[in-house]
Amino acid sequence: MAKAARGAIDFTVGSGNVFRDLRLDPPEGERSKAELALQIHERVKALGITVTQAAVRLGIPQPKASRLLRGYAYGFSTEKLLTFLTKLGQDVRIVVSDTPGKAAKGRFVIARVRTVGAGAGRGRRAAVAARRRG
């Protein structure tokens, strides 16, 4: 029995940023919002609260909280997502620095810092290895 020859499949290699590949503007901002939505989801999960309880804490209707906790950050500004993190008991720090080398354009970097061990003080914080780069 002869095998049928397989045809070539056309594909495009992605840039590493799905928002850029989909031509969303600005792609770095959309990726940052997705990262923040993920951190909100993880924080709600760590607190062990329901979607309804999260909605009350965030001051938004339950259906919007439900969408947000499923990763849909559309309709929320980056500033609003950062405010949500503070309402969930997270500190948010914004750091502005020079670009490395002679890069013409800066980038968004969302880095999460976790406390190491129970009851650890500020001096015992460690940056999570998985840094997200836009």
N, C-alpha and C positions, 0 to 999 in steps of 0.2 A: 504494500500500500504506500503510495507516494505522499510525501508531506507537501502541503501547499506552501509556496514561498511567501514569506512575510513581507509586507510592504513597509517602507520607511515611515516612521511616525514623525510628523513635524512637531517641534516643541521649541520653546524659548527658555533659556536659562534665566532664572529669577535673579534679582539684584540682592536678595537677602532681606528686603523690606517689602512685604506684600502690599503695603499702602502705596509705595512708589510704583510698584508694578501695575497697580490698578489705576494709576495716575490721579490719586486723591491729592488734594492740595491743602496744606503742605503735608507731605508724607511723614516727615519726622514728628510733626505734631499729632497726627493720627496714631502713630505707633506709640508715642508717649502716653496718650489717653488710654490706649489699650493696656499698656503696662500698669497704669494707675488703677484701672478697673480691675485688673487681676489682683493687685495688692489689696484693694477694698474687699474683693471676694475672699481672699485668704484671711484678712483680718476678721471679717464677720464669722468665718468658719472657726477661727481660733478662739473667738469670744464665745462661741457656742450659742449664738442668738438666732432667732428665726428671721425670715425676710420681713415680717411685719414689725418686729422689734427693731430691725435695722432701719426700716423706713422711718419709724418714729425718731430714732437717734439722728438720722440724716435730715429729717424735716422735709421729706418728699413723699408723694403718694406711694402706696405699696406696689402698684403695677410698675412704676418707674424704677423702684428699688429692685424689683424682681428682674427687670430687663438688664439693669446695671450689673447685678450679681451673676447674670449669665454672660457678661462680657460685652454688652452693647453700651458703649460710652457715647453714642451719637446723641446729641442734644444737651450734653454737659460740657461746659468749658473746662479747660485744664485747671483753672483756678478753683472752680467748683469741686472738681475731683480731689484736689489738694485739701480743700476745706472739709470734705467728707472724711478724709483720713484723720484729720485732727479731731473731728467729732467722734471718731472711733478710738481715740486715745493714742494716736500716733503723732510723733513730732515730725515736722516737715522742715527741711533745710534746703535753701536754694543757694547754690554756689555758682558764681560766674567766674570763668578763668580764660586765659589766653588759649588759642588753639595751638596744638603741638606743631612744631616746625613752621612751615610757611603756608599752612592750609588757608585757603581763601575764604572758606565758609566754616562756621562753627557747627556744633551738633548738639543734640539733646542726649543726655545720658541720665537714665533713671537707675540709681543704685539704692539697694535696700540695706539698711543696717539693722542687725538683730542683736539683742542682748544675749551674751553667752552665759548659760547657767541661770538657775533661779536666783532672783534677788541680786543679780549683778549690777554694779554701779556703772556710771557713765564711762569710767576708765576701762571697763571690761567689755566694751562693744567691739564687734568685729564685722567688717563689711562682708556681705554675702558674695561668694565667688562669682556667681552668675550675674554679671553686669549686662545690662541691656544697652545696646548702642543703636542709634538711629542712623 
